[in-house]
């Protein structure tokens, strides 16, 4: 086989991607001896030491973007670059001022570094919002408790004090509304962080779905009375949740994905990047917050992330049910369940809540 320059270049690139580039490895891969490789293709070969220096420089810029700090430790840079600390101290002393932040390093045009910087900025914003939220809540509590101490608690039962109680309730409702808005903003930021994490690790992380649980609706058929159909659905969903709790306790996944197929369609259509190594996916059509809370209360400290479409039209829910369940649910049942069903919220105990616009082919049902 007659090798061309392009063949050698491609082999070098593959070895660099895998982190195994050496002249010996290259010679082995292309089937030539080192001497022949140097004799015919010396102009294409880069020095391993130069490659190592590039790795160290890339590790410095990546860690600076990830942490927001200019000054780093030699150990952290060595770990990120995949080299030993002694190697940097012995062979790359000229890079130590860059590591210590005494000299600025030009940031390369690298998408991973840009994502690391965005993740750091979003994480800082989340921390700031959480502190502000706690301060506002603390100040409000002090104000409310002070007002209560000034009033005779017994007089709250009399008519003349009803206005004060109503005013106080209004203040509590206003704080609750503000708290929910801030929690929604935090949820959106967490979703962005999750997205950027997924983008930066999707090529290197191995995602394993430990279990994908769905309720068994085999006992439901289209000619059933609506009340009987609803009873069978809840029975199937209760068993689904019990099975999910047992599997989560035994497998201890990194995260649980909670998904409402009646509202959203199929999980695969969301095309959401998961950056966890081990996950359990739970599809459930439990309609009310108390059902969400029952699941979360019984799975311990495992984080639960919710995904659902922003669907407020019964016809889209009817389309999803007919499309995914062979038409066993009639229109009367769908409308009744749709009136009951609620969207997951952070106050129900979810780690994050992500909503999507209904997919275009489903939205077309209404047109």
C-alpha positions as semicolon CSV with decimal commas, in nm:
position;residue;x (nm);y (nm);z (nm)
1;X;0,000;0,000;0,000
2;X;0,138;0,339;-0,104
3;X;0,081;0,594;0,171
4;X;0,019;0,960;0,091
5;X;0,063;1,268;0,309
6;X;-0,313;1,278;0,374
7;X;-0,303;0,923;0,514
8;X;-0,037;1,020;0,766
9;X;-0,220;1,343;0,862
10;X;-0,544;1,155;0,925
11;X;-0,365;0,898;1,143
12;X;-0,198;1,175;1,344
13;X;-0,532;1,349;1,402
14;X;-0,697;1,025;1,520
15;X;-0,417;0,954;1,765
16;X;-0,430;1,310;1,900
17;X;-0,804;1,285;1,956
18;X;-0,755;0,964;2,155
19;X;-0,466;1,123;2,348
20;X;-0,221;0,850;2,236
21;X;-0,008;1,036;1,984
22;X;0,356;0,931;1,979
23;X;0,588;0,856;1,687
24;X;0,593;0,489;1,787
25;X;0,212;0,467;1,796
26;X;0,191;0,640;1,458
27;X;0,443;0,400;1,302
28;X;0,249;0,103;1,441
29;X;-0,083;0,235;1,309
30;X;0,035;0,303;0,953
31;X;0,245;-0,013;0,935
32;X;0,587;0,148;0,887
33;X;0,906;0,146;1,089
34;X;1,010;0,464;1,274
35;X;1,309;0,509;1,044
36;X;1,095;0,487;0,727
37;X;0,839;0,721;0,882
38;X;1,105;0,981;0,961
39;X;1,270;0,934;0,620
40;X;0,953;0,985;0,410
41;X;0,722;1,196;0,627
42;X;0,947;1,398;0,861
43;X;0,782;1,721;0,735
44;X;0,445;1,606;0,881
45;X;0,568;1,496;1,222
46;X;0,531;1,724;1,521
47;X;0,738;1,691;1,831
48;X;0,552;1,518;2,119
49;X;0,691;1,779;2,353
50;X;0,523;2,053;2,151
51;X;0,194;1,863;2,164
52;X;0,226;1,827;2,541
53;X;0,285;2,200;2,576
54;X;-0,030;2,266;2,373
55;X;-0,224;2,032;2,603
56;X;-0,099;2,222;2,908
57;X;-0,189;2,558;2,754
58;X;-0,537;2,430;2,668
59;X;-0,578;2,298;3,025
60;X;-0,485;2,641;3,165
61;X;-0,739;2,831;2,953
62;X;-1,010;2,569;3,020
63;X;-0,963;2,582;3,400
64;X;-0,951;2,963;3,400
65;X;-1,281;2,972;3,210
66;X;-1,438;2,703;3,432
67;X;-1,338;2,858;3,768
68;X;-1,318;3,226;3,679
69;X;-0,974;3,237;3,846
70;X;-0,648;3,350;3,689
71;X;-0,423;3,176;3,946
72;X;-0,429;2,795;3,930
73;X;-0,235;2,512;4,093
74;X;0,016;2,301;3,905
75;X;-0,165;1,985;4,024
76;X;-0,503;2,092;3,882
77;X;-0,349;2,186;3,545
78;X;-0,154;1,858;3,530
79;X;-0,471;1,657;3,600
80;X;-0,670;1,846;3,332
81;X;-0,389;1,807;3,075
82;X;-0,332;1,437;3,154
83;X;0,033;1,479;3,254
84;X;0,221;1,448;3,582
85;X;0,291;1,740;3,815
86;X;0,660;1,649;3,808
87;X;0,663;1,672;3,428
88;X;0,541;2,033;3,437
89;X;0,784;2,131;3,714
90;X;1,076;1,962;3,534
91;X;1,017;2,007;3,160
92;X;0,777;2,301;3,131
93;X;0,898;2,550;3,391
94;X;0,842;2,832;3,143
95;X;0,464;2,767;3,167
96;X;0,446;2,812;3,546
97;X;0,398;3,196;3,524
98;X;0,094;3,125;3,303
99;X;-0,041;2,879;3,561
100;X;0,013;3,127;3,846
101;X;-0,168;3,398;3,649
102;X;0,137;3,627;3,629
103;X;0,112;3,625;3,249
104;X;-0,211;3,617;3,051
105;X;-0,257;3,343;2,793
106;X;-0,439;3,415;2,472
107;X;-0,773;3,227;2,472
108;X;-0,798;2,998;2,168
109;X;-1,111;2,979;1,952
110;X;-1,239;2,667;2,129
111;X;-1,612;2,596;2,177
112;X;-1,552;2,392;2,494
113;X;-1,373;2,683;2,661
114;X;-1,657;2,919;2,563
115;X;-1,907;2,675;2,717
116;X;-1,702;2,640;3,035
117;X;-1,705;3,020;3,071
118;X;-2,082;3,036;3,016
119;X;-2,139;2,760;3,273
120;X;-1,928;2,949;3,529
121;X;-2,116;3,277;3,466
122;X;-2,458;3,108;3,492
123;X;-2,358;2,925;3,811
124;X;-2,247;3,254;3,966
125;X;-2,578;3,415;3,867
126;X;-2,773;3,128;4,027
127;X;-2,575;3,168;4,350
128;X;-2,642;3,545;4,354
129;X;-3,016;3,497;4,295
130;X;-3,039;3,235;4,569
131;X;-2,872;3,470;4,819
132;X;-3,100;3,760;4,718
133;X;-3,406;3,534;4,746
134;X;-3,308;3,419;5,096
135;X;-3,243;3,779;5,209
136;X;-3,582;3,898;5,082
137;X;-3,760;3,607;5,247
138;X;-3,579;3,666;5,575
139;X;-3,659;4,040;5,574
140;X;-4,024;3,973;5,498
141;X;-4,052;3,718;5,779
142;X;-3,905;3,966;6,027
143;X;-4,154;4,229;5,915
144;X;-4,453;3,992;5,939
145;X;-4,350;3,858;6,280
146;X;-4,305;4,214;6,406
147;X;-4,656;4,306;6,292
148;X;-4,802;3,998;6,458
149;X;-4,630;4,077;6,787
150;X;-4,782;4,428;6,787
151;X;-5,135;4,293;6,753
152;X;-5,344;4,112;7,004
153;X;-5,371;3,762;6,857
154;X;-5,701;3,705;7,030
155;X;-5,858;4,001;6,848
156;X;-5,811;3,828;6,512
157;X;-6,137;3,643;6,578
158;X;-6,329;3,974;6,594
159;X;-6,473;4,141;6,285
160;X;-6,282;4,467;6,333
161;X;-5,951;4,286;6,277
162;X;-6,050;4,098;5,961
163;X;-5,917;4,381;5,745
164;X;-5,574;4,347;5,905
165;X;-5,574;3,973;5,848
166;X;-5,675;4,019;5,483
167;X;-5,401;4,277;5,431
168;X;-5,144;4,045;5,586
169;X;-5,264;3,758;5,366
170;X;-5,225;3,983;5,064
171;X;-4,864;4,051;5,158
172;X;-4,800;3,678;5,201
173;X;-4,957;3,607;4,858
174;X;-4,739;3,877;4,700
175;X;-4,425;3,727;4,853
176;X;-4,530;3,380;4,738
177;X;-4,578;3,507;4,382
178;X;-4,237;3,678;4,385
179;X;-4,076;3,363;4,528
180;X;-4,226;3,149;4,251
181;X;-4,109;3,390;3,981
182;X;-3,756;3,377;4,119
183;X;-3,768;2,997;4,143
184;X;-3,880;2,980;3,780
185;X;-3,588;3,202;3,681
186;X;-3,352;2,973;3,874
187;X;-3,505;2,675;3,698
188;X;-3,440;2,833;3,356
189;X;-3,080;2,906;3,453
190;X;-3,032;2,549;3,577
191;X;-3,171;2,422;3,247
192;X;-2,915;2,637;3,060
193;X;-2,635;2,502;3,280
194;X;-2,759;2,147;3,211
195;X;-2,759;2,220;2,837
196;X;-2,404;2,356;2,834
197;X;-2,283;2,067;3,052
198;X;-2,442;1,827;2,806
199;X;-2,279;2,001;2,510
200;X;-1,934;1,994;2,671
201;X;-1,941;1,630;2,786
202;X;-2,169;1,457;2,535
203;X;-1,868;1,329;2,336
204;X;-1,689;1,190;2,641
205;X;-1,962;1,076;2,884
206;X;-2,127;0,738;2,864
207;X;-2,500;0,770;2,937
208;X;-2,676;0,459;3,061
209;X;-3,053;0,446;3,102
210;X;-3,096;0,201;3,390
211;X;-3,474;0,176;3,347
212;X;-3,751;0,339;3,141
213;X;-4,080;0,288;3,328
214;X;-4,428;0,323;3,180
215;X;-4,769;0,240;3,322
216;X;-4,935;-0,075;3,184
217;X;-5,275;0,020;3,036
218;X;-5,362;-0,330;2,907
219;X;-5,675;-0,345;3,127
220;X;-5,819;-0,031;2,964
221;X;-6,028;-0,055;2,647
222;X;-6,215;0,208;2,447
223;X;-6,572;0,090;2,526
224;X;-6,528;0,129;2,906
225;X;-6,723;0,388;3,105
226;X;-6,520;0,702;3,169
227;X;-6,526;0,651;3,547
228;X;-6,401;0,291;3,510
229;X;-6,134;0,403;3,266
230;X;-6,015;0,667;3,515
231;X;-6,007;0,409;3,797
232;X;-5,796;0,167;3,589
233;X;-5,556;0,445;3,485
234;X;-5,492;0,546;3,846
235;X;-5,443;0,182;3,946
236;X;-5,186;0,135;3,665
237;X;-5,009;0,461;3,755
238;X;-4,990;0,371;4,126
239;X;-4,822;0,040;4,037
240;X;-4,589;0,225;3,796
241;X;-4,478;0,462;4,073
242;X;-4,430;0,177;4,325
243;X;-4,215;-0,009;4,073
244;X;-4,019;0,310;4,003
245;X;-3,948;0,367;4,374
246;X;-3,817;0,010;4,414
247;X;-3,594;0,033;4,105
248;X;-3,452;0,371;4,212
249;X;-3,369;0,237;4,558
250;X;-3,194;-0,070;4,417
251;X;-3,008;0,100;4,127
252;X;-2,933;0,440;4,290
253;X;-2,919;0,639;3,962
254;X;-2,746;0,976;3,932
255;X;-3,079;1,134;3,837
256;X;-3,446;1,058;3,764
257;X;-3,628;1,204;3,463
258;X;-4,003;1,257;3,519
259;X;-4,202;1,288;3,199
260;X;-4,577;1,333;3,121
261;X;-4,655;1,163;2,787
262;X;-5,021;1,279;2,774
263;X;-4,901;1,641;2,766
264;X;-4,579;1,599;2,575
265;X;-4,587;1,300;2,338
266;X;-4,280;1,073;2,352
267;X;-3,959;1,131;2,545
268;X;-3,748;1,056;2,238
269;X;-3,907;1,347;2,048
270;X;-3,774;1,597;2,302
271;X;-3,416;1,524;2,188
272;X;-3,284;1,645;2,524
273;X;-2,915;1,585;2,601
274;X;-2,866;1,408;2,935
275;X;-2,526;1,456;3,096
276;X;-2,576;1,207;3,379
277;X;-2,397;0,871;3,360
278;X;-2,689;0,667;3,501
279;X;-3,054;0,772;3,478
280;X;-3,401;0,628;3,534
281;X;-3,682;0,762;3,314
282;X;-4,034;0,758;3,459
283;X;-4,330;0,822;3,232
284;X;-4,642;0,899;3,436
285;X;-4,980;1,065;3,383
286;X;-5,046;1,128;3,752
287;X;-5,234;1,458;3,735
288;X;-5,195;1,650;4,064
289;X;-4,901;1,786;4,270
290;X;-4,972;1,545;4,557
291;X;-4,887;1,258;4,322
292;X;-4,555;1,421;4,220
293;X;-4,473;1,481;4,587
294;X;-4,548;1,118;4,678
295;X;-4,287;1,000;4,427
296;X;-4,021;1,250;4,536
297;X;-4,081;1,185;4,908
298;X;-4,016;0,812;4,865
299;X;-3,695;0,811;4,656
300;X;-3,462;0,975;4,908
301;X;-3,204;1,229;4,792
302;X;-3,193;1,130;4,423
303;X;-3,256;1,448;4,213
304;X;-3,572;1,439;4,000
305;X;-3,588;1,651;3,681
306;X;-3,922;1,715;3,509
307;X;-3,978;1,762;3,134
308;X;-4,314;1,852;2,977
309;X;-4,452;2,041;2,680
310;X;-4,627;2,375;2,737
311;X;-4,955;2,227;2,617
312;X;-5,283;2,389;2,720
313;X;-5,510;2,245;2,449
314;X;-5,711;1,926;2,506
315;X;-5,695;1,839;2,135
316;X;-5,316;1,808;2,151
317;X;-5,347;1,579;2,456
318;X;-5,607;1,376;2,263
319;X;-5,367;1,351;1,968
320;X;-5,087;1,227;2,196
321;X;-5,311;0,967;2,362
322;X;-5,447;0,832;2,036
323;X;-5,108;0,834;1,869
324;X;-4,927;0,656;2,155
325;X;-5,203;0,432;2,297
326;X;-5,386;0,302;1,989
327;X;-5,703;0,502;2,054
328;X;-5,808;0,325;2,378
329;X;-5,888;0,657;2,552
330;X;-6,208;0,832;2,438
331;X;-6,251;1,208;2,405
332;X;-6,466;1,241;2,720
333;X;-6,197;1,072;2,928
334;X;-5,919;1,290;2,779
335;X;-6,108;1,611;2,853
336;X;-6,179;1,502;3,210
337;X;-5,815;1,403;3,274
338;X;-5,690;1,721;3,103
339;X;-5,897;1,929;3,349
340;X;-5,722;1,749;3,637
341;X;-5,367;1,734;3,507
342;X;-5,116;1,986;3,635
343;X;-4,760;2,086;3,540
344;X;-4,475;1,994;3,777
345;X;-4,327;2,289;3,971
346;X;-4,011;2,342;4,173
347;X;-4,218;2,376;4,493
348;X;-4,330;2,015;4,443
349;X;-3,970;1,906;4,513
350;X;-3,820;1,876;4,164
351;X;-3,451;1,962;4,116
352;X;-3,537;2,135;3,787
353;X;-3,846;2,186;3,572
354;X;-3,811;2,223;3,194
355;X;-4,102;2,302;2,960
356;X;-4,102;2,289;2,581
357;X;-4,322;2,430;2,308
358;X;-4,541;2,154;2,156
359;X;-4,372;2,003;1,853
360;X;-4,473;2,149;1,516
361;X;-4,641;1,834;1,389
362;X;-4,852;1,816;1,707
363;X;-4,934;2,188;1,702
364;X;-5,071;2,139;1,352
365;X;-5,360;1,944;1,505
366;X;-5,517;2,277;1,605
367;X;-5,476;2,436;1,260
